Amino acid sequence: MKKDTRINWVLTILLVIGTITVFFPLYMAFIIAFKKSSEMTNDVAGALAFPAHWSLDNFRQAMVVTDFWHSLGNSLLITLATIGLAILIHSVAGYAIGRNMAKRKSFRIIYLYIVSGMFVPFSILMMPLVKQTAQMGLGNRLGVILLYLVFYMPMNILLYTGYLKNIPVVLEEAAGIDGANTWRTYWKIIFPMMSPMHATVAVLTALGTWNDVMTPLVIMAGTGENTLPLAQLNFQTQFGTNYNLAFASYILSLIPILIFYIVCQKQILSGVANGAVKG
Amino acid sequence: MKKMTSRDKTYWAIIIPVLILFFTFNTLPMIKGFIYSFTNYRGYGTYEYVGFRNYIDLFSDARVGKSYLFTFKYALAGTVLVNVLSLIMALGLNSRIRFKSALRGIYFIPNVLGGLVIGYIFSFLFTYIIPAVGEALNIGWLQNSILASEKNAWIGVLIVGVWQAVAMNTIIYISGLQTVPDDVYEACMLDGANKWTEFFKVTLPLVVPFITINLVLSTKNLLMVFDQIMSLTKGGPAQSTESISYLIYKNGMDGGQFGFQSANAVIFFIVIVAISIFQMTVLGKKEEQL
């Protein structure tokens, strides 16, 4: 039997039209960000028509009002540090657990203990954590990074131990005979072999931490530091009714993650699919 | 006791610091939260143990009741909508279409954008654009902002939540559909099954594991809704869209209800675990192997 390979054009057209649901809100935000306040009339055209002049004034002003570069720096610092540390710490922890789980009850219990943390909602930890981090002098960016490392540990350990099952123990035993110790064997042989999983972990951790509002909101309150989403929240009152300024600021805060998505789209989509399937 | 080999020492040297970190910032605050839930702590000053008082009060507190009602209504409607829509999207995006990878890429965009800023953008859409459209077309019910209506504001929040969640679940369903081998469909065609039978009798049973994942994921995320509430309604109007997470944050952090909201958080935790376990066991039984 010949396989049907005709392209379904009706469906293609429907799906192309459907992308309006994705693009329309973004188009609106983009257009308003370029307009002057005086161009905003009360009808639909006032908001959706092209601006008379494409001017970057709103963006310049929004950058000043929300201290954009500083907030962006904080977001980058927190996200990159979390990803880097997660890949190093969670992978080696996943290795120690994964290689011993089958033989030893103690490691099986440790595995279940950490992975069950996935069901703990932030709400139950929030109030005690605010007190605790303040007492420990961690009510700041470092505290947020440490908390993310803990919050993403259950998922990442699950992913790493799952992936480790595909890597035969023989490799390490061969290295062991050659005289390399466990620590060195791990970094020389196993760590590089887990790169596909590092990518998945990086993507999932990045998407989760970059857009998170609640953790920095309660932990970093009072430090005067903002992440990008936090800046939107904290400067919301300063935008007042100047929607053009507000939208310029929203667009600015969306641009970094959109660039990241466009550049790494393939890895992100496969990362999300992988993560969900293994998890 | 056996003597530890150097290999074992390395393993423990790795795992002990990790366990300490996890305990300090996950288990310890959870235990503290549990203890606080038996006190009348306001977040500052002195406090006393009040036994099960907070738990008893929870069940008679109108505002807490209202937040549970909103959150469940939102999560239930959201889970159904998200899963039906994303399964349809996945079927579309997995069939023989042009621009397949571009379209998949575009439909995932809502998920990479932050809930807070998306909420602000939709808030403008609901408050100004849609009423203006209603005015232009003379449609009465569109002329008032959905977010200003005590009865319907939750639907506004739901639209935004679903818009973002569908993106995520579609990708997972696509990878589920890709696990169904082509020869299964070929056998279907030979048997003369039509598209509907094929979908309900063949495709659907084979992707049940992915339905489980998606149901658990979407329910959990929708139950914990916070960012969208923060930017769309701040719980209003008249507390009609106050989610449990939002109420715990608002009254626990600023409202002097540290102890009381800790009890609320404990119940919330139990609810989430119970629902997740229920979904996994019920659907786990329906899984079929090829």
Chai-1 contact restraints between the chains, C-beta under 6 A:
chainA,res_idxA,chainB,res_idxB,connection_type,confidence,min_distance_angstrom,max_distance_angstrom,comment,restraint_id
A,I7,B,R96,contact,1.0,0.0,6.0,A-B,restraint_1
A,I7,B,R98,contact,1.0,0.0,6.0,A-B,restraint_2
A,N8,B,S95,contact,1.0,0.0,6.0,A-B,restraint_3
A,N8,B,R96,contact,1.0,0.0,6.0,A-B,restraint_4
A,N8,B,I97,contact,1.0,0.0,6.0,A-B,restraint_5
A,L11,B,G92,contact,1.0,0.0,6.0,A-B,restraint_6
A,L11,B,I97,contact,1.0,0.0,6.0,A-B,restraint_7
A,T12,B,I97,contact,1.0,0.0,6.0,A-B,restraint_8
A,T12,B,R98,contact,1.0,0.0,6.0,A-B,restraint_9
A,L15,B,G92,contact,1.0,0.0,6.0,A-B,restraint_10
A,L15,B,L103,contact,1.0,0.0,6.0,A-B,restraint_11
A,T19,B,I106,contact,1.0,0.0,6.0,A-B,restraint_12
A,V22,B,I106,contact,1.0,0.0,6.0,A-B,restraint_13
A,V22,B,I109,contact,1.0,0.0,6.0,A-B,restraint_14
A,P25,B,I121,contact,1.0,0.0,6.0,A-B,restraint_15
A,A29,B,I121,contact,1.0,0.0,6.0,A-B,restraint_16
A,D43,B,A132,contact,1.0,0.0,6.0,A-B,restraint_17
A,V44,B,A132,contact,1.0,0.0,6.0,A-B,restraint_18
A,V44,B,V133,contact,1.0,0.0,6.0,A-B,restraint_19
A,A47,B,I129,contact,1.0,0.0,6.0,A-B,restraint_20
A,V92,B,I14,contact,1.0,0.0,6.0,A-B,restraint_21
A,A93,B,V18,contact,1.0,0.0,6.0,A-B,restraint_22
A,A96,B,Y11,contact,1.0,0.0,6.0,A-B,restraint_23
A,A96,B,I14,contact,1.0,0.0,6.0,A-B,restraint_24
A,A96,B,I15,contact,1.0,0.0,6.0,A-B,restraint_25
A,I114,B,F22,contact,1.0,0.0,6.0,A-B,restraint_26
A,G117,B,N26,contact,1.0,0.0,6.0,A-B,restraint_27
A,F119,B,V273,contact,1.0,0.0,6.0,A-B,restraint_28
A,P121,B,M224,contact,1.0,0.0,6.0,A-B,restraint_29
A,P121,B,F269,contact,1.0,0.0,6.0,A-B,restraint_30
A,P121,B,I272,contact,1.0,0.0,6.0,A-B,restraint_31
A,S123,B,S245,contact,1.0,0.0,6.0,A-B,restraint_32
A,S123,B,I248,contact,1.0,0.0,6.0,A-B,restraint_33
A,S123,B,A265,contact,1.0,0.0,6.0,A-B,restraint_34
A,S123,B,F268,contact,1.0,0.0,6.0,A-B,restraint_35
A,I124,B,G33,contact,1.0,0.0,6.0,A-B,restraint_36
A,I124,B,A265,contact,1.0,0.0,6.0,A-B,restraint_37
A,I124,B,F269,contact,1.0,0.0,6.0,A-B,restraint_38
A,L125,B,P29,contact,1.0,0.0,6.0,A-B,restraint_39
A,M127,B,G252,contact,1.0,0.0,6.0,A-B,restraint_40
A,M127,B,F258,contact,1.0,0.0,6.0,A-B,restraint_41
A,P128,B,P29,contact,1.0,0.0,6.0,A-B,restraint_42
A,P128,B,K32,contact,1.0,0.0,6.0,A-B,restraint_43
A,P128,B,G33,contact,1.0,0.0,6.0,A-B,restraint_44
A,L129,B,P29,contact,1.0,0.0,6.0,A-B,restraint_45
A,Q132,B,P29,contact,1.0,0.0,6.0,A-B,restraint_46
A,L147,B,F25,contact,1.0,0.0,6.0,A-B,restraint_47
A,V150,B,F22,contact,1.0,0.0,6.0,A-B,restraint_48
A,V150,B,F25,contact,1.0,0.0,6.0,A-B,restraint_49
A,V150,B,N26,contact,1.0,0.0,6.0,A-B,restraint_50
A,M153,B,F22,contact,1.0,0.0,6.0,A-B,restraint_51
A,T182,B,R7,contact,1.0,0.0,6.0,A-B,restraint_52
A,T182,B,T10,contact,1.0,0.0,6.0,A-B,restraint_53
A,W183,B,T10,contact,1.0,0.0,6.0,A-B,restraint_54
A,N211,B,G114,contact,1.0,0.0,6.0,A-B,restraint_55
A,V213,B,L116,contact,1.0,0.0,6.0,A-B,restraint_56
A,V213,B,D227,contact,1.0,0.0,6.0,A-B,restraint_57
A,M214,B,F226,contact,1.0,0.0,6.0,A-B,restraint_58
A,P229,B,G114,contact,1.0,0.0,6.0,A-B,restraint_59
A,P229,B,L116,contact,1.0,0.0,6.0,A-B,restraint_60
A,Q232,B,V117,contact,1.0,0.0,6.0,A-B,restraint_61
A,Y250,B,V117,contact,1.0,0.0,6.0,A-B,restraint_62
A,Y250,B,Y120,contact,1.0,0.0,6.0,A-B,restraint_63
A,S253,B,V117,contact,1.0,0.0,6.0,A-B,restraint_64
A,L254,B,L113,contact,1.0,0.0,6.0,A-B,restraint_65
A,I257,B,V112,contact,1.0,0.0,6.0,A-B,restraint_66
A,Y261,B,V112,contact,1.0,0.0,6.0,A-B,restraint_67
A,Q265,B,G105,contact,1.0,0.0,6.0,A-B,restraint_68
A,L269,B,I171,contact,1.0,0.0,6.0,A-B,restraint_69
A,V272,B,I171,contact,1.0,0.0,6.0,A-B,restraint_70
A,A273,B,I171,contact,1.0,0.0,6.0,A-B,restraint_71
A,A273,B,S175,contact,1.0,0.0,6.0,A-B,restraint_72
A,A276,B,I172,contact,1.0,0.0,6.0,A-B,restraint_73
A,A276,B,I213,contact,1.0,0.0,6.0,A-B,restraint_74
A,V277,B,S175,contact,1.0,0.0,6.0,A-B,restraint_75
